[in-house]
Amino acid sequence: MNYLMRLLPLVFLMMTVTTQAQNQPKDVLRQKTQQQLQAIIDASPAVTGLVAVDLTSGEAFSFNAQAVFPQASAIKVPILLEVYRQAHNGKFRLTDLRPIAPGQVVGGTGIIKDLPDTTAFSIRNLAVLMIALSDNTATNALIDLVGMKHINASLQAMGLKQTRVQRKMIQAAASGRGEENISTPAEAARLLQLLYKGEFLSKETSAEIVAILQKTNRETSRLAPGLPAHVPLAFKPGILNGVSTEWALVLLPERPYAVAVMENYKVPGQAERVVEDLSKVLYQYFWRLGNATRYGTYVDPKLIK
């Protein structure tokens, strides 16, 4: 009995310290944000995956992070990386010209299908068209250039086991057979972090790829409505029937973050603004972290340590 009496104050002290640690303002803010994100995801009839990584601290919000989703045009990011990898390794120069034969032209998004003269484009210009205008003809030409098996081998070598290119663009029959281009929120977020940190090949190459992602038409982003117009966004979205994806670096000066959000099994007409609502919650969280002291007072971000 005396032993228990002596032990109780120690237990109480440990509980008090733990409670205080859990109730630090930033921890409470994070918990509230986690709950807000969860509520948005739970309210949707679709399956939703999300990974949002704080590029300052490395901390992340994660929901269905390992689930495999069709990527639609977001898969063009790994294709872009392989183009730059092979150029870096000397297989070709980005200034080399690639002819586009009439039989190579496909429909869907892009501009090449509407051009009267498609004789040849530099590899770099095809890469920009693939991302900025999501050009499907340019994408297929680049897949032919670098080889689907090489794209996937490079992804495997990077430790990305679920991200795969399995068909070209605008191949309905292949899609019907389940030959989709796939990834997970976790693996997409990992690629985005490599680019932001300058760890893909070199700082210069990573920066050039991020600059290309910033050329994407902002009006095609579902994350953008949750952000102020002045916040830079480097991103690639994708849409298929029942599927919506977006990979993005939100270059918020005070607290940049990476986002990979994916939906499938969507129900037409229901929960149409899931990505937009998630984006708004994430922005509010990271803006506050970047503009407040640990006690929650907003000050000049330069003064925050």
NUMARMI-287890 format. One record per atom (N, C-alpha, C, CB): residue in one letter; x, y, z. Coordinates in steps of 0.02 Angstrom, whole numbers, plus 32768, in hexadecimal, padded with zeros to 4 digits. Glycine has a CB too. Layout:
BEGIN
aXYZ ...
//
This chain:
BEGIN
m802A7FC48000 m800080008000 m802C803F8000 m7FD18000803D n805F8040802D n808C80798030 n80B080847FED n80BF80708067 y80C1804B7FCC y80E2804F7F8B y80B580707F58 y80F680087F72 l8075805E7F58 l8045807B7F29 l803C80C57F37 l800180567F2E m803B80D87F77 m8032811E7F87 m806D81477F6F m802A81277FD2 r80AA812B7F74 r80E4814E7F5C r80E581527F0F r8124812D7F75 l80C8811F7EF0 l80C9811C7EA7 l8097814B7E87 l80BB80D57E91 l805F81587EA8 l802981807E89 l804081C67E75 l7FEF81867EBA p806581EA7E9E p807C822D7E88 p80A6822B7E49 p80A3824F7EBF l80CF81F67E43 l80F981EF7E07 l80CE81E37DC9 l812C81B77E10 v809C81B87DD1 v806E81AA7D99 v804981E97D85 v803C81727DAB f8032820E7DB8 f800D824D7DAA f803A827E7D85 f7FF3826C7DEB l807982837D9C l80A882B17D7C l80B3829D7D33 l80EB82B27DA1 m80BC825D7D25 m80C782467CE1 m808B82557CB5 m80D681FB7CE0 m804F824A7CD0 m801282597CAA m800C82A37C9C m7FD482417CD1 t802082CC7CCC t801C83157CC3 t804C832C7C8D t802B83397D05 v808A83127C8F v80BC83247C5D v80A6830F7C18 v80FF83057C6D t808B82D17C12 t807382B87BD1 t803A82E27BB6 t805D826F7BD7 t800B82F37BE3 t7FD2831C7BCD t7FE983607BB6 t7F9F83237C06 q8017837E7BDB q803083BF7BC7 q805383BD7B84 q806083DB7BFC a807A83867B79 a809D837F7B39 a806C83787B00 a80CC83427B3A q803583537B0C q800483487AD8 q7FDB83877ACA q7FD5830F7AEA n7FD883B47AFC n7FAE83EF7AF6 n7FD4842E7AE4 n7F8983FA7B36 q801084277ACA q803484607AB0 q800C847D7A75 q807C844D7A9A p800B84BF7A6E p7FE084DE7A3A p7FE984C079F4 p7FEE85277A37 k802884B579DF k8032849A799C k801784537996 k807D849A798B d801C842C79CB d800183E879CA d7FB583E979C4 d801783C17A09 v7F96841879E9 v7F4D841E79E5 v7F388433799F v7F3384507A1A l7F5D84637982 l7F4D847A793F l7F538441790C l7F7C84B4792B r7F88841A7912 r7F9183E178E5 r7F5883AE78ED r7FD483BF78F3 q7F4583A1792C q7F0F83727938 q7ECE838A7919 q7F0683667983 k7EBF83CA7921 k7E8283E67905 k7E8483E278B8 k7E798430791B t7EBE83EF789B t7EC483EB7852 t7EBB83A3783B t7F088406783B q7ED88374785E q7ECF832D784E q7E85831A784F q7EF783017880 q7E6283327880 q7E1A83237886 q7DF38343784D q7E00833B78CA q7E048380783A q7DE283A17803 q7DED837B77C2 q7DFB83EA77FC l7E2B836777B5 l7E3983417778 l7E1482FE7778 l7E8583357771 q7E1482DD77B1 q7DF2829C77B6 q7DA882A477A9 q7DFE827D77FB a7D8A82D977C3 a7D4282E477BA a7D3082EE7770 a7D2B832177E3 i7D5A8313774C i7D4E831E7705 i7D5382DC76DF i7D80835276E7 i7D8682B576EE i7D90827576CC i7D57824576DD i7DD3825676E0 d7D438243771C d7D0E82157731 d7CCB82277713 d7D088215777D a7CBF82677705 a7C7F827D76E9 a7C77826C76A0 a7C7682C776F3 s7CAD8259767E s7CAA82497637 s7C9C81FF762D s7CEC825D7614 p7C7281EE75FC p7C6781A775EC p7CA2818975C6 p7C27819F75C4 a7CCE81B275AD a7D0881997588 a7D3D817F75B8 a7D2681D1755B v7D6D815A759D v7DA9814875C2 v7DDB818175B7 v7DC7810275AB t7DF5819D75EC t7E2281D675E7 t7E6381C7760B t7E0182157605 g7E9A81D475E9 g7EDC81CF7607 g7EFE82137608 g7F07819D75E0 l7F228220763D l7F4282617645 l7F82825A766C l7F1482947667 v7FB882777652 v7FF582827679 v800982CA766F v802F82507664 a801082EF76A6 a8026833476A4 a8062833A76D2 a7FED836676BA v809B834E76B6 v80DB834D76DA v80F3839476E6 v8110832576B4 d810283A47724 d812083E37736 d816983E1771F d811C83F07784 l817A840A76EE l81BD840976D1 l81F1842B76FC l81BD8428768D t81DA84487734 t820884667764 t821B8433779A t81E884A37784 s81E9840F77B4 s81F583E177EB s81F5839877D7 s81C283EC7821 g81D58388779E g81CE8342778A g8192831F77A6 g820B831D779D e816D834077D2 e8130832277ED e80FB831E77B7 e8117834A782A a80CD82EE77BF a809C82E37789 a805782D377A5 a80B382AB775C f802482E6777E f7FE182CC7786 f7FD982937754 f7FAA8305777B s7FBB825D776A s7FB98222773F s7F7781FD7746 s7FF381F37751 f7F5681F1770D f7F1881CC770B f7F1B819C76CE f7EDA81FC7706 n7F12815D76DA n7F15812A76A4 n7F5481347679 n7ED6812F7677 a7F8C813F769C a7FCA8152767A a7FE5811C764C a7FFE816476AC q7FD980DC765C q7FF580A57636 q7FC380887603 q800C806F7664 a7F8780A47600 a7F55808B75D1 a7F6A809C7589 a7F0F80A975E0 v7F5F806E755B v7F7280787515 v7F38809674EF v7F88803474F4 f7F4680CE74CD f7F1380F274A7 f7F2880F9745E f7F06813774C6 p7EF880F8742E p7F09810C73EA p7F1E815673EA p7ECC810173BA q7F4D816773BF q7F6981AA73C2 q7F5381D9738B q7FB281A573C1 a7F3681BF7355 a7F2581EA731D a7F648212730A a7EE98219732E s7F5C825272FD s7F95827A72E4 s7FCA828A7318 s7F7B82B972C7 a7FBC827E7358 a7FF0828A738A a802C825C7381 a7FD2828073D0 i80228224735E i805A81F67352 i808E82157324 i804081B57334 k807E824D7306 k80AD826F72DA k80E9828A7301 k808B82A772B5 v80E382917343 v811C82A7736B v81548274736A v810782B673B3 p81478234737A p817D82027374 p819A81FC732E p816581BF738B i8170820572FB i818A820372B6 i81BB823D72AC i814F82077282 l81A9827772C4 l81D582B272BF l821882A572E1 l81B382EF72DE l82168285731C l82548277733F l828182487317 l824482597384 e8263821772F6 e828C81E872D0 e82AA820A7293 e826181AC72BA v828682387274 v82A3825E723C v82E182837254 v826F82907220 y82DD82A4728D y831682CA72A6 y834D829B72BE y830082F772DF r833C826172D8 r8370823272ED r8399821A72B1 r834F81F67310 q83768208727B q839B81EF7240 q83C38226721E q836A81D0720F a83A98263721F a83D0829B7204 a840E82A6722F a83A582DB7201 h840782A2726F h843F82A9729D h847482737292 h842682A772E6 n845D8238727F n848A81FF7273 n84A781FF722C n846781BE7281 g849482307205 g84B2823871C3 g84928210718A g84F8822571C7 k845681F67195 k843581CF7160 k841D81FD7128 k83FB81A7717C f840F823A7138 f83FB826D7107 f840282B17128 f83B1826170ED r83FA82E57101 r83F98328711B r83B28343711B r8428835770F2 l83A2836B714A l835E8387714D l834F83B47112 l835483AF718E t838383CC70F0 t837A83F570B5 t837183CC7075 t83B5842470AE d837B838B7079 d83718360703E d832983637026 d83848317704D l8321835E6FE4 l82DE83616FC7 l82C1831C6FBF l82DF83856F84 r827F83166FCC r825B82D86FC4 r822282E36F93 r824182BC7008 p821F82BD6F5C p81E882C56F2D p81A782A86F4A p81F882A26EEA i817082C56F38 i812D82AC6F4A i8109829B6F09 i810582E06F75 a8102825B6EFB a80DF82456EBF a8093824B6EC9 a80F281FC6EAD p806D82556E93 p8024825B6E9A p800682206EC1 p8004825F6E56 g802081E56EB7 g800581AB6EDA g801281AA6F25 g8021816D6EBC q803E81D56F3C q804D81D96F84 q8020820A6FA9 q809581EE6F8D v7FFB82316F84 v7FD182646FA3 v7F9382436FC2 v7FBC829A6F70 v7F8682537001 v7F4B82397024 v7F218272703E v7F5F8209705E g7EE482627053 g7EB68295706A g7EBE82A470B4 g7E6F8280705D g7E8982BE70D1 g7E8B82D17117 g7EAC83147120 g7EAF829D7140 t7ECA831E715A t7EE8835F716A t7F27836C7141 t7EF7836371B4 g7F3683AC713A g7F7383BF7116 g7F6583EC70DB g7F9883827100 i7F9C840170BA i7F97842F7082 i7FB384127042 i7FBC846E7092 i7FDE83DF7045 i7FFE83C67009 i7FCA83AD6FD6 i802E838D701A k7F95838F6FEF k7F6183756FC2 k7F4083AC6F99 k7F2C83506FE9 d7F4683EB6FAF d7F2684236F8D d7F57844C6F63 d7F0684506FC0 l7F9784386F61 l7FC8845E6F3C l7FCC84466EF4 l800D84596F5D p7FD084756EC4 p7FD484606E7E p801784416E6A p7FC6849C6E51 d804B84536E8F d808E84396E7F d80AD841A6EBD d80BC84716E62 t80B283D86EBF t80CE83B66EF9 t810C838F6EE6 t809983876F19 t813483AC6EBB t816E83896EA0 t819D83716ED7 t819483B56E71 a81B1839E6F05 a81E1838B6F39 a81DE83BC6F73 a822883866F1D f81EE83A36FAE f81F283CC6FEA f823183B8700F f81B283C37017 s824F83E87033 s828683D5705E s826A83AA7097 s82AC8414707A i8295838070B3 i8280835570EB i826983807126 i82B983267100 r828E83B77132 r827983E37169 r82348401715C r82AD841C7172 n82268415711F n81E484317110 n81AD83FD7117 n81E3844F70CA l81BC83BF7104 l818B838A710E l817D83807158 l81A3834870EF a81B283857181 a81AA837E71CA a817E83B671E6 a81EE837D71EC v818B83F371D0 v8162842B71E7 v811A842371D1 v817F846E71CD l810F840F7193 l80CA8404717B l80A883CD71A2 l80CB83F47131 m80CC839871B3 m80AF836071D8 m80958377721C m80E4832971E2 i80B883A5723C i80A583BB727F i807783F8727C i80E483CC72A9 a808D842D725A a8069846C725C a80238466723D a809184A27238 l801E84427205 l7FDE843B71E2 l7FC583F371E6 l7FE48451719A s7FE883C9720A s7FD683827211 s7FCD836171CD s7F95837A723B d7FFA8372719F d7FF3835A715B d7FFF830F7156 d80258380712D n7FCD82EB713F n7FD182A2713C n7FFE82897103 n7F8C82847133 t7FFF82AE70CC t802C829B7095 t807482A270AB t801E82C67057 a808582DA70CB a80C882E470E4 a80DB82AE7117 a80CF832A7105 t80AB829C7142 t80B882697174 t80C982267154 t807C826171A3 n80A182127123 n80AE81D17102 n80F181D270DD n807581C270D1 a8102820B70BF a81428210709D a817C820770CE a814882547078 l81748223710A l81A9821D713C l81AC81D7715A l819E82507174 i817381B67160 i8174816F7176 i819A81457143 i812B81547180 d818D81527102 d81B2812E70CD d81FC813C70D3 d819881427087 l820E817A70E2 l8254818E70E5 l8279816A711D l825981D970EF v825D816B715A v828281517194 v8273810871A3 v8273817B71D1 g823980F0718C g822780AA7197 g8203809F71D9 g8265807F7194 m81C9808171D5 m81A080757210 m81C6804A7244 m815F805271FC k81EB8018722C k820E7FEC725B k824580127280 k822D7FB07236 h826280447260 h8296806C7281 h8278809B72B5 h82BF8094724D i823E80B672A6 i821B80E072D7 i820E80B87316 i81D880FB72BA n81F3807C730C n81E180537346 n821E8038736B n81B68019732F a825380297345 a829180127366 a82AE80497392 a82C47FFB7332 s82AC8087737A s82C580BF73A1 s829C80CA73E0 s82C780FF7377 l825A80C373D9 l822E80CA7414 l823D80947447 l81E480C773FF q82478057742F q8258801F745B q829A802D747F q825B7FDD7434 a82CB8046745A a830C80547477 a8309808A74AD a833D80687441 m82D780B674A7 m82CE80EB74D8 m82A780D27515 m82AA812674B8 g829280937514 g826C8077754B g822280837546 g82848094758A l820B8098750B l81C480A57501 l81A5806674E1 l81B880E474D3 k8188803D750A k81717FFB74F4 k812B7FFB74D5 k81727FCC752E q8105803074E2 q80C0803174CA q80B380637491 q809280417504 t80E4808D7482 t80DB80BE744C t80F2809F740B t81038100745B r80C5809873DC r80D48076739D r80B080967362 r80C3802D73A2 v80D480997329 v80B680AC72E9 v80A7806B72C4 v80E580DD72BF q8068805F72B5 q8054801F7298 q803380267253 q80257FFB72C6 r80278064723F r800A806F71FC r801780B671E7 r7FBF805F71FB k801080C371A6 k80148107718C k7FD2812B7199 k802581067141 m7FD1816B7187 m7F958193718F m7F6281827159 m7FA681DE718C i7F238189716A i7EEA817F713C i7EEB81387120 i7EED81B37103 q7EEB8108714C q7EE580C27139 q7EAD80A37162 q7F29809B7144 a7E7080AE714A a7E348099716F a7E32804E717A a7DF680B0714B a7E4680287148 a7E447FDF714F a7E737FC87186 a7E567FBD710C a7EAF7FE47188 a7EDF7FD171BD a7EC47FE57201 a7F237FF371B0 s7EA580207205 s7E8780357244 s7E5080057259 s7E6B807C723E g7E287FEF7229 g7DF27FC07237 g7E0C7F7D7250 g7DC97FB571F9 r7E497F6B723D r7E687F2D7255 r7E8A7F367299 r7E9B7F147222 g7E857F7372B4 g7EA47F8072F5 g7EED7F9372F1 g7E9E7F45731F e7F057FA372B5 e7F4B7FB772AC e7F52800272B9 e7F657FA47265 e7F4A801472F7 e7F4C805A7308 e7F928070731E e7F1A80697340 n7F9E80B07318 n7FDA80CF7333 n7FCB80E0737C n7FEF810F730A i7FF480C773AA i7FE180C673F0 i801780E4741D i7FD280807405 s800180F77459 s802F810C748E s8008810D74CF s804E8152747E t802981237504 t800B812C7545 t80188173755E t802680F77578 p7FF0818C758C p7FFF81CF75A8 p804481D375C7 p7FCB81E175DB a8059819D75E8 a809B819F7609 a80D481A475D7 a80A481607634 e80CF817D75A0 e8105817D756F e810681BE7547 e80FF81427540 a80CC81D87537 a80C982187514 a80E78250753F a8080822A7501 a80D68250757F a80F2828275AC a813D827B75B2 a80D1827C75F2 r8156823E75B0 r819F823375B4 r81C382527578 r81AE81E875B8 l81A78248753B l81C582677500 l81C582B37505 l819F825174C1 l818E82CE751D l818983177524 l81BE83317555 l8143832B753B q81C9830D758B q81FC832275BB q82428320759C q81FA82F575F9 l825182ED7575 l829282E97553 l829D83277528 l829682A97529 l8269833A7503 l8270837474D7 l827A83B474FF l8233837A74AA y825383BC7533 y825883F9755B y829D83FF757C y822183FB7590 k82B783C87594 k82F783C875B7 k833383CA7587 k82FD838B75E3 g832583C57545 g835B83C67515 g838183857512 g838A83FE7524 e8360834E7525 e8382830D752A e837682DF74EE e836D82EB7568 f835282F774BB f834B82CF747F f838182E4744D f830482D8745F l83B482BB7446 l83EE82C5741B l841A82FE7432 l83D782D273D4 s83FF833A7437 s84268374744E s83F583AB7461 s8458838D7417 k840F83DC7485 k83E484157497 k83CB84397459 k840B844674C4 e83F6843F7426 e83E3846373E9 e83AB843E73C3 e8420846C73BB t83B383FC73BD t838083D5739A t833F83D573C0 t8398838D7390 s834283CC7401 s830583CD742A s82E284107423 s831683C07475 a830884467424 a82EA8489741E a82CA849373DA a831F84BF742A e82EA847973A5 e82CD84807362 e828B845A735D e82FE8466732C i8288841F737B i824A83F7737A i8213841B73A2 i825683B17396 v8224843673DC v81F2845C7403 v81DA849873DA v821184737446 a820684B973B6 a81F384F2738D a81C284DD7356 a82318513736E i81CD84A2733A i819E84897307 i815A847B7327 i81B9844972E6 l8159845E7362 l811A84507385 l80F584917396 l8126842873C5 q811984C7739D q80F9850873AB q80D88526736D q812C853973C7 k80E7850A7333 k80C8852372F5 k8083850672E9 k80F5851272BA t807084D4730F t802E84B57306 t7FF784EA7310 t8023847B7337 n7FC584E772E5 n7F8D851672E9 n7F6B8511732D n7F5A850972B1 r7F6F85467355 r7F5685467399 r7F0B8538739C r7F65858873BB e7EE885487366 e7E9F853D7365 e7E8D84F37365 e7E81855F7328 t7EBE84C87356 t7EB084807356 t7EBB8461739B t7EDC845D7323 s7ED3848873CB s7EE2846F740E s7EA48470743A s7F198497742E r7E99843A745E r7E6484397491 r7E7E844E74D5 r7E4583F37496 l7EC0844F74DD l7EDD8469751A l7EDD84B6751A l7F24844F7524 a7EE584D474DF a7EEC851C74DA a7EB3854474FA a7EF385307492 p7E73852E74F3 p7E3E85567512 p7E44855D755E p7DFB85377502 g7E6A8531757E g7E75853675C6 g7EAF856175D9 g7E7E84F275E3 l7ECF858175A7 l7F0B85A975B3 l7F0285F0759B l7F4785897590 p7F23862075BA p7F248664759E p7F488662755A p7F48869575CE a7F34868E752E a7F4E868E74EA a7F99869B74E8 a7F2B86C274C0 h7FB586BC751B h7FFC86CE7518 h802A8695752E h8008870A7544 v800E865F7549 v803986287561 v804D85FD7526 v801385FC7596 p808E85F67518 p80A585CE74DE p8091858474E6 p80F185D474D5 l8081856574AE l806A852074AE l808D84FC7474 l801C851B74A7 a80B184C67484 a80D0849B7451 a80AB84597455 a811E8492745D f80878447741F f805884107427 f804983EC73E5 f801784297445 k802A83B273EC k800F838D73B3 k7FD1836873CA k8044835B7395 p7F98837873AB p7F5A835673BC p7F4B831E738A p7F20838773BF g7F1982F6739B g7F0282C2736D g7EB982B27379 g7F2D82837374 i7E9582A37343 i7E4E82927349 i7E3D8258731B i7E2182CF7339 l7E1B82277335 l7DFC81F1730F l7DB581E87329 l7E2581AE7314 n7D8D81C07307 n7D4A81B37321 n7D4F81947366 n7D23818572F1 g7D3381B77397 g7D33819E73DC g7D7381AA7402 g7D26815673DB v7DA481CD73E2 v7DE681D67400 v7DFC821F73FB v7E1A81A973DD s7E1B82377431 s7E3A82797431 s7E7A82767459 s7E0982AF744E t7EB08292743D t7EF082927460 t7F1282D67458 t7F1E825A7444 e7F3E82E57487 e7F688320747F e7FA7831874A9 e7F4183617493 w7FE18326748A w8021832874AC w8037837174AC w805882F9748A a804B838B74E6 a805A83D274E8 a808D83E5751D a801B83FA74F3 l80B68416750C l80DF843A753C l80BE847E7547 l812984417524 v80A7848B7583 v808984CC7594 v80C284F575B1 v804C84C575C6 l80DB8524758A l81198548759C l810A858575C6 l813F855C755D l80E7857975FC l80D885AD762D l811985C5764C l80A685937664 p812B86047644 p816E861A7659 p817E860A76A2 p81758664764E e814D861276CE e815A86097714 e815B85BF7729 e8127862E773D r813785957705 r8132854E7719 r811D852576DD r80FF85467753 p814A851576AF p813884EE7673 p812484A67686 p817384EC7641 y80F98489765C y80E484457669 y80D584217628 y80A784447696 a80DB83DF762A a80CB83B475F1 a8089839275FE a8104837F75E5 v8061838A75C8 v8020836A75CE v801783377596 v7FE7839E75CD a800282FC75A8 a7FEB82CA7577 a7FA682B4758D a801D828D7571 v7F7482C47564 v7F2F82B27575 v7F11828B753B v7F0582F27583 m7EED8256754C m7ED38228751A m7E8D8210752E m7F0381EC7510 e7E60820C74FD e7E1D81F27508 e7E0E81BD74D3 e7DE9822B7506 n7DEA818A74E6 n7DCC815C74B5 n7D88814574CF n7DFA812074A6 y7D65811F74A6 y7D20810A74B6 y7CF5814774C7 y7D2080D974F1 k7CFF817E74A3 k7CD781BA74B0 k7C8F81AF749A k7CF581F7748C v7C6281D174BC v7C1B81CF74AA v7C0982107488 v7BED81C374EA p7BF3820F7449 p7BE4824D7425 p7BB38278744C p7BC9823D73E0 g7BC482B87451 g7B9782E77471 g7B9C82EA74BD g7B5282D7745F q7BC682C074DA q7BCD82C07523 q7C1582D17538 q7BB9827B7540 a7C1A82F8756D a7C5B830A758A a7C8C83217553 a7C7982CE75B0 e7C758351752C e7C9D836974F3 e7CD783967507 e7C71838D74C3 r7CD883AE7545 r7D0C83DE7559 r7D3983C37590 r7CEC841F7570 v7D4283827591 v7D6C836475C5 v7DB4837F75C2 v7D6D831875BD v7DD2837F7587 v7E1783967581 v7E1D83E07592 v7E3183897539 e7DED8407757A e7DEE844F7588 e7DE9845B75D4 e7DB384727564 d7DBD843675F5 d7DB4843F763E d7DF284287665 d7D7684197656 l7E0F83F17650 l7E4D83DA7670 l7E84840E7668 l7E6383967652 s7E88842B762D s7EBC845D761F s7EB48499764C s7EB9847275D5 k7E7784AF7656 k7E6B84EA7680 k7E8184DD76C8 k7E2084FD767F v7E7184A276E2 v7E8584907727 v7ED1848C772D v7E65844D773B l7EF1846D76FC l7F3A846776FE l7F5B84AC76FB l7F53843B76C4 y7F4384D776CE y7F61851A76C9 y7F5B8540770A y7F4085417690 q7F1F853D7729 q7F1685627767 q7F468548779D q7ECD855B777F y7F518507779E y7F7F84EA77CF y7FC7850177C3 y7F7C849D77CE f7FDF84F97786 f802585097779 f80328555777A f803A84ED7735 w8001857C7766 w800A85C5776B w801285DA77B4 w7FCF85EB774B r7FE985BC77DF r7FEE85CE7826 r803085B87845 r7FB485AF784D l8048857C7832 l80898566784B l80C085967835 l8098851F7833 g80BB85AD77F7 g80EF85D777DC g80EE861F77F3 g80EC85D67793 n80B68634780F n80AE867B7821 n80A48687786B n8075869777FB a80A986537894 a809C865B78DB a80D6863F7905 a805B863878EF t80DE865B7941 t810C863F7971 t80EF85FF798C t811B867279AA r811585DD79B6 r80FB859E79D3 r80C085AA7A01 r8133857B79F9 y80B485E97A14 y807A85F97A3E y803E86117A15 y808D862E7A70 g8046861379D3 g800D862479A9 g8005866E799A g7FD0860B79C8 t803A869579A7 t803786DC7997 t805286E67950 t8060870679CA y802D870A7926 y8043871778E2 y8076875078E1 y8007872778B4 v80AF874278C2 v80E5877478BE v8105876E787A v811A876A78F7 d81358799786D d815C8795782F d817F8751782E d819187CF782A p8173872877F8 p819186E577F5 p81DD86E577FD p817F86C377B4 k81FE871D77EB k8247872077F1 k825E871E783A k8261875E77CF l823087307867 l8241873278AE l823486F178D1 l821B876978D0 i821486C178AE i8202868178CD i823D865278CA i81C5866278AB k824E86347900 k828486037902 k826985C07919 k82BE861A7931 
//
